[in-house]
């Protein structure tokens, strides 16, 4: 088993680390454009579809590099929803026509994608969604209200999950879900090929005032009888739950890879602080309680790394990876919260000041424990994998 990185992989990491620094220096509204221009949105997409064709382990390393220098976790979360939640799903289950229509533009950021699944009564339990995808002569009509949609007001296409409105065996109402790729508005030939929706049929609310991850621009999205063509269908009609699970597996495995870089950066800053901060003429690093707290931060970082790269490797090998992805996201999210709290506590009262940036880091980490499945949901995935 090789735990080292090749020169090519290190070059990708260094390039993404530099790109993250460039994005960090840019205005918040420009950061996604900087990431897109630097190629961060197409790393694992096939070369013949406009990407770099990287494996997922290297892609995770690239996002670790981004997180090391770009402190805006919200925009990195949105980039992950676009790339891991939608683009990789298209690469896995999309038809060749769908892949040609969408992936080249997704790889460059000319078309931004996001996941629209959560509803008021269907958060963790996506099987309970009430949005409907009714069959029409020309394809499907999507009706329903989605909540907490990442990058909602700037997305060009939504991966939406809705209750299938077709008839089941013997004319009984269908019980399954249908997954659709819903364009926000007509967007040239590619949008038309996928069944573009009139802009008036999709209403996007204002970004929500979240405690953290504000760069993710979470907002509600209403699909008001939105008509799409048959080419909007992902997978089979009525089999949308399986499609959604594939999307969530990729997202859970990789969406917190940037947190590894963020924790590495914060650990370096914490080590410098405890070495330099003196009380009574002695560095606080000499106190065992302080040293142990920093050591625990290192432990959380390294265990998170192992699980994230293990999940990425499993998917690279063609495995289903559901349990590995759940473990990676579950542990990394919880570790990031404890890591951020310890980082704040090391500074005492000064760490609680907003100007330190540490309370915001705690809020960002808390957000990571909710999106793409809460810890309880992920524990259920792992328990089922164990046969419980």
C-alpha positions as CSV (number, residue, x, y, z in Angstrom):
1,X,0.0,0.0,0.0
2,X,1.5,3.3,-1.1
3,X,0.8,6.4,1.0
4,X,3.0,8.7,-1.1
5,X,2.2,11.1,-3.8
6,X,3.6,11.1,-7.3
7,X,5.3,14.2,-8.7
8,X,2.3,14.7,-11.0
9,X,-0.1,14.6,-8.0
10,X,2.1,17.0,-6.1
11,X,2.0,19.4,-9.0
12,X,-1.8,19.3,-9.1
13,X,-1.8,20.0,-5.3
14,X,0.6,22.9,-5.7
15,X,-1.4,24.3,-8.6
16,X,-4.7,24.2,-6.7
17,X,-3.1,25.6,-3.6
18,X,-1.9,28.6,-5.6
19,X,-5.4,28.9,-7.2
20,X,-7.0,28.8,-3.8
21,X,-4.8,31.7,-2.7
22,X,-5.8,33.7,-5.8
23,X,-9.4,33.0,-5.1
24,X,-9.0,34.0,-1.4
25,X,-7.6,37.4,-2.5
26,X,-10.5,38.0,-4.9
27,X,-13.8,39.6,-4.0
28,X,-16.4,37.1,-2.7
29,X,-18.5,37.3,-5.8
30,X,-15.5,36.6,-8.0
31,X,-14.2,33.5,-6.3
32,X,-16.2,30.9,-8.2
33,X,-15.0,32.5,-11.5
34,X,-11.4,32.2,-10.3
35,X,-11.9,28.6,-9.5
36,X,-13.5,27.9,-12.8
37,X,-10.8,29.7,-14.7
38,X,-8.2,27.7,-12.9
39,X,-9.8,24.4,-13.9
40,X,-11.0,23.4,-10.4
41,X,-14.5,22.6,-11.6
42,X,-13.5,20.0,-14.2
43,X,-10.6,18.0,-12.6
44,X,-12.1,14.5,-12.7
45,X,-14.2,15.0,-15.9
46,X,-12.9,13.1,-18.9
47,X,-10.5,14.9,-21.2
48,X,-12.7,14.4,-24.3
49,X,-15.5,16.2,-22.3
50,X,-13.4,19.2,-21.4
51,X,-11.9,18.1,-18.1
52,X,-8.5,16.9,-16.9
53,X,-9.4,13.2,-16.5
54,X,-8.0,13.0,-13.0
55,X,-8.8,10.0,-10.7
56,X,-10.8,10.8,-7.6
57,X,-7.9,10.4,-5.1
58,X,-6.0,13.1,-7.0
59,X,-9.1,15.2,-7.2
60,X,-9.5,15.0,-3.4
61,X,-5.8,16.0,-3.0
62,X,-6.5,19.0,-5.3
63,X,-9.4,20.1,-3.1
64,X,-7.3,19.7,0.0
65,X,-4.9,22.1,-1.7
66,X,-7.7,24.6,-2.4
67,X,-8.9,24.4,1.2
68,X,-5.4,25.1,2.5
69,X,-5.4,28.6,1.1
70,X,-9.0,29.5,0.3
71,X,-10.8,30.3,3.6
72,X,-14.3,30.6,2.0
73,X,-15.7,27.2,2.8
74,X,-19.1,28.2,1.3
75,X,-17.8,28.7,-2.2
76,X,-15.9,25.4,-1.9
77,X,-19.0,23.7,-0.8
78,X,-20.9,25.1,-3.8
79,X,-18.0,24.0,-6.1
80,X,-18.3,20.5,-4.6
81,X,-22.1,20.3,-5.1
82,X,-21.5,21.3,-8.7
83,X,-18.7,18.9,-9.4
84,X,-19.3,16.0,-7.0
85,X,-23.1,16.1,-6.7
86,X,-24.0,16.7,-10.4
87,X,-21.1,16.5,-12.8
88,X,-19.7,13.2,-11.5
89,X,-23.3,11.8,-11.5
90,X,-23.7,12.8,-15.1
91,X,-20.4,11.1,-15.9
92,X,-21.7,7.9,-14.2
93,X,-25.3,7.6,-15.2
94,X,-25.9,10.2,-18.0
95,X,-26.4,9.2,-21.6
96,X,-23.6,10.1,-24.1
97,X,-25.9,12.8,-25.4
98,X,-26.4,14.3,-21.9
99,X,-22.7,14.1,-21.2
100,X,-21.8,15.9,-24.4
101,X,-24.5,18.5,-23.9
102,X,-23.5,19.4,-20.3
103,X,-20.1,18.2,-19.1
104,X,-17.9,20.4,-21.3
105,X,-19.6,23.5,-20.0
106,X,-19.7,22.3,-16.4
107,X,-16.0,21.6,-16.6
108,X,-15.3,25.2,-17.4
109,X,-17.9,26.7,-15.1
110,X,-19.9,28.2,-18.0
111,X,-22.7,26.1,-16.7
112,X,-23.1,25.8,-12.9
113,X,-25.0,22.9,-11.5
114,X,-26.4,22.1,-8.1
115,X,-28.6,19.6,-6.2
116,X,-32.3,20.5,-5.5
117,X,-33.6,17.7,-3.2
118,X,-34.4,18.9,0.3
119,X,-38.0,19.9,1.1
120,X,-39.8,21.1,4.1
121,X,-41.0,17.6,4.9
122,X,-38.2,15.6,3.3
123,X,-34.7,16.5,4.5
124,X,-32.8,13.5,5.5
125,X,-35.5,11.2,4.2
126,X,-35.4,12.1,0.5
127,X,-37.8,9.2,-0.3
128,X,-40.6,11.4,1.3
129,X,-40.3,14.2,-1.2
130,X,-43.6,15.7,-2.4
131,X,-42.4,17.4,-5.5
132,X,-44.0,15.8,-8.6
133,X,-42.6,14.9,-12.0
134,X,-45.7,14.3,-14.1
135,X,-45.5,12.8,-17.5
136,X,-46.5,15.0,-20.5
137,X,-46.6,14.5,-24.2
138,X,-43.2,16.3,-24.4
139,X,-41.5,14.9,-21.4
140,X,-42.1,15.9,-17.8
141,X,-43.7,18.7,-15.8
142,X,-41.9,19.3,-12.5
143,X,-43.9,21.0,-9.6
144,X,-42.6,21.4,-6.1
145,X,-40.8,23.5,-3.5
146,X,-37.1,22.8,-2.7
147,X,-35.2,24.2,0.3
148,X,-31.6,25.0,1.2
149,X,-30.4,24.7,-2.4
150,X,-26.7,25.5,-2.7
151,X,-25.7,28.2,-5.2
152,X,-29.4,28.4,-6.0
153,X,-29.6,31.9,-7.5
154,X,-26.5,31.4,-9.7
155,X,-27.1,27.9,-10.9
156,X,-27.8,27.2,-14.6
157,X,-29.2,23.7,-14.1
158,X,-30.7,21.8,-11.1
159,X,-30.5,18.1,-10.4
160,X,-34.0,17.6,-8.9
161,X,-35.6,14.6,-7.4
162,X,-39.4,14.3,-7.5
163,X,-42.2,11.8,-7.0
164,X,-42.9,10.1,-10.3
165,X,-46.4,11.0,-11.5
166,X,-46.7,8.2,-14.0
167,X,-48.9,5.1,-13.6
168,X,-47.5,1.9,-12.0
169,X,-48.6,-1.7,-12.8
170,X,-52.3,-1.9,-13.5
171,X,-52.7,1.8,-13.6
172,X,-51.9,2.3,-9.9
173,X,-50.1,5.5,-9.0
174,X,-46.3,5.2,-9.3
175,X,-44.4,5.1,-6.0
176,X,-40.9,5.7,-7.1
177,X,-38.9,8.9,-7.6
178,X,-37.7,10.4,-10.8
179,X,-34.4,12.3,-11.2
180,X,-34.3,15.2,-13.7
181,X,-31.7,17.6,-14.9
182,X,-33.6,20.9,-15.1
183,X,-32.2,23.9,-16.9
184,X,-33.0,27.2,-15.3
185,X,-33.6,28.8,-18.7
186,X,-33.0,28.2,-22.4
187,X,-29.2,28.2,-22.9
188,X,-28.5,27.7,-26.6
189,X,-28.3,24.3,-28.3
190,X,-27.1,22.5,-25.2
191,X,-30.0,23.8,-23.1
192,X,-32.5,23.0,-25.8
193,X,-31.1,19.5,-26.2
194,X,-31.8,18.8,-22.6
195,X,-35.3,20.3,-22.7
196,X,-34.8,23.9,-21.4
197,X,-37.4,25.3,-19.0
198,X,-38.9,28.7,-19.3
199,X,-37.3,31.0,-16.7
200,X,-40.8,32.0,-15.4
201,X,-41.4,28.5,-14.4
202,X,-38.6,28.5,-11.9
203,X,-38.5,30.9,-9.0
204,X,-35.4,31.3,-6.8
205,X,-35.7,33.0,-3.4
206,X,-33.1,35.3,-1.9
207,X,-30.0,33.7,-0.3
208,X,-30.7,32.7,3.3
209,X,-28.9,34.3,6.2
210,X,-27.0,31.2,7.4
211,X,-24.7,31.3,10.4
212,X,-21.8,30.0,8.3
213,X,-20.9,29.0,4.8
214,X,-22.5,32.1,3.5
215,X,-20.5,31.8,0.2
216,X,-22.6,28.7,-0.6
217,X,-25.7,31.0,-1.2
218,X,-28.3,28.6,0.1
219,X,-31.8,29.6,-1.1
220,X,-35.3,28.1,-1.8
221,X,-36.2,27.1,-5.3
222,X,-39.8,26.7,-6.6
223,X,-40.6,24.6,-9.7
224,X,-43.9,25.9,-10.9
225,X,-45.1,23.5,-13.5
226,X,-41.7,23.5,-15.2
227,X,-41.7,21.5,-18.5
228,X,-38.6,19.6,-19.6
229,X,-38.1,17.2,-22.4
230,X,-37.4,13.5,-22.2
231,X,-33.6,14.1,-22.3
232,X,-33.8,15.7,-18.9
233,X,-34.4,12.3,-17.3
234,X,-31.4,10.8,-15.4
235,X,-31.5,7.1,-15.3
236,X,-34.9,5.4,-15.4
237,X,-38.2,7.0,-14.5
238,X,-39.2,5.8,-11.0
239,X,-35.6,4.9,-10.2
240,X,-34.6,8.3,-9.0
241,X,-33.8,7.2,-5.5
242,X,-30.9,5.0,-6.8
243,X,-29.7,7.9,-8.9
244,X,-29.8,10.2,-5.9
245,X,-27.8,7.7,-3.8
246,X,-25.1,7.6,-6.4
247,X,-24.9,11.4,-6.4
248,X,-24.7,11.5,-2.6
249,X,-22.0,8.8,-2.5
250,X,-19.7,11.0,-4.7
251,X,-20.6,14.1,-2.7
252,X,-20.1,12.5,0.7
253,X,-16.8,11.0,-0.3
254,X,-15.3,14.2,-1.7
255,X,-17.2,17.4,-0.6
256,X,-15.2,17.8,2.6
257,X,-11.8,17.1,1.0
258,X,-11.2,20.9,1.2
259,X,-11.6,20.6,5.0
260,X,-8.4,18.6,5.2
261,X,-6.5,21.6,3.8
262,X,-8.4,24.0,6.1
263,X,-7.5,21.9,9.2
264,X,-3.9,21.6,8.1
265,X,-3.7,25.4,7.8
266,X,-5.4,25.9,11.1
267,X,-3.1,23.4,12.8
268,X,0.0,25.2,11.6
269,X,-1.4,28.5,13.0
270,X,-2.3,26.8,16.3
271,X,1.2,25.4,16.7
272,X,2.8,28.8,16.1
273,X,0.4,30.4,18.5
274,X,1.0,28.1,21.4
275,X,4.8,28.3,20.9
276,X,4.7,32.1,20.8
277,X,2.0,32.9,23.4
278,X,3.6,33.2,26.8
279,X,2.1,33.4,30.3
280,X,4.5,34.0,33.2
281,X,7.4,33.9,30.9
282,X,6.7,30.5,29.6
283,X,5.2,29.4,26.3
284,X,1.8,27.8,26.8
285,X,2.9,24.9,24.6
286,X,4.8,23.7,27.7
287,X,1.5,23.0,29.5
288,X,0.5,19.4,28.9
289,X,-3.2,20.3,28.6
290,X,-2.4,22.7,25.7
291,X,0.0,20.3,24.0
292,X,-2.5,17.5,24.2
293,X,-5.3,19.6,22.7
294,X,-3.1,20.4,19.7
295,X,-2.1,16.7,19.4
296,X,-5.8,15.8,19.3
297,X,-6.3,18.3,16.5
298,X,-3.5,16.5,14.6
299,X,-5.2,13.1,15.3
300,X,-8.5,14.4,13.9
301,X,-6.9,15.7,10.7
302,X,-5.0,12.5,10.0
303,X,-7.9,10.2,10.6
304,X,-10.1,12.3,8.4
305,X,-7.5,12.2,5.7
306,X,-7.3,8.4,5.8
307,X,-11.1,8.1,5.5
308,X,-11.5,10.6,2.7
309,X,-8.8,9.1,0.5
310,X,-10.0,5.6,1.3
311,X,-13.5,6.5,0.0
312,X,-12.0,8.2,-3.1
313,X,-9.9,5.1,-3.8
314,X,-12.9,2.8,-3.4
315,X,-14.8,4.8,-6.0
316,X,-11.8,4.8,-8.3
317,X,-11.7,1.0,-8.1
318,X,-15.3,0.9,-9.3
319,X,-16.8,0.0,-5.9
320,X,-20.1,1.2,-4.7
321,X,-18.4,3.1,-1.9
322,X,-21.6,4.0,0.0
323,X,-20.3,3.0,3.4
324,X,-16.8,4.4,2.8
325,X,-18.3,7.7,1.7
326,X,-20.6,7.9,4.7
327,X,-17.7,7.2,7.1
328,X,-15.5,9.8,5.4
329,X,-18.2,12.5,5.5
330,X,-19.4,11.6,9.0
331,X,-16.0,11.5,10.6
332,X,-14.6,14.5,8.8
333,X,-17.6,16.7,9.6
334,X,-17.6,15.8,13.3
335,X,-13.8,16.1,13.5
336,X,-13.9,19.6,11.9
337,X,-16.4,20.8,14.5
338,X,-14.2,19.6,17.4
339,X,-11.1,20.9,15.6
340,X,-12.6,24.4,15.3
341,X,-13.7,24.4,18.9
342,X,-10.3,23.4,20.1
343,X,-8.7,26.0,17.9
344,X,-10.9,28.7,19.4
345,X,-10.3,27.5,23.0
346,X,-6.6,27.6,22.6
347,X,-6.9,31.4,22.3
348,X,-9.2,31.9,25.2
349,X,-11.2,35.1,25.2
350,X,-9.3,36.4,22.1
351,X,-10.5,33.4,20.2
352,X,-14.1,34.3,20.9
353,X,-13.8,37.7,19.2
354,X,-15.2,37.8,15.7
355,X,-12.1,39.6,14.4
356,X,-10.1,36.4,15.1
357,X,-12.2,34.5,12.5
358,X,-12.5,31.5,14.8
359,X,-16.2,31.8,15.7
360,X,-16.9,31.9,11.9
361,X,-14.8,28.8,11.5
362,X,-16.9,27.0,14.1
363,X,-20.1,28.1,12.3
364,X,-18.7,26.8,9.0
365,X,-17.7,23.5,10.5
366,X,-21.2,23.1,12.0
367,X,-22.7,23.5,8.5
368,X,-20.5,20.7,7.3
369,X,-22.2,18.4,9.8
370,X,-25.6,19.0,8.2
371,X,-25.3,19.1,4.4
372,X,-25.1,15.9,2.3
373,X,-26.5,13.9,5.3
374,X,-26.3,14.5,9.0
375,X,-24.2,12.3,11.3
376,X,-27.3,10.3,12.2
377,X,-28.2,9.7,8.6
378,X,-24.6,8.6,7.8
379,X,-24.5,6.3,10.9
380,X,-27.6,4.6,9.5
381,X,-25.9,4.1,6.2
382,X,-23.0,2.4,7.9
383,X,-25.2,0.4,10.2
384,X,-27.1,-1.0,7.2
385,X,-23.8,-1.9,5.5
386,X,-23.0,-3.9,8.6
387,X,-26.3,-5.7,8.3
388,X,-27.9,-4.1,11.3
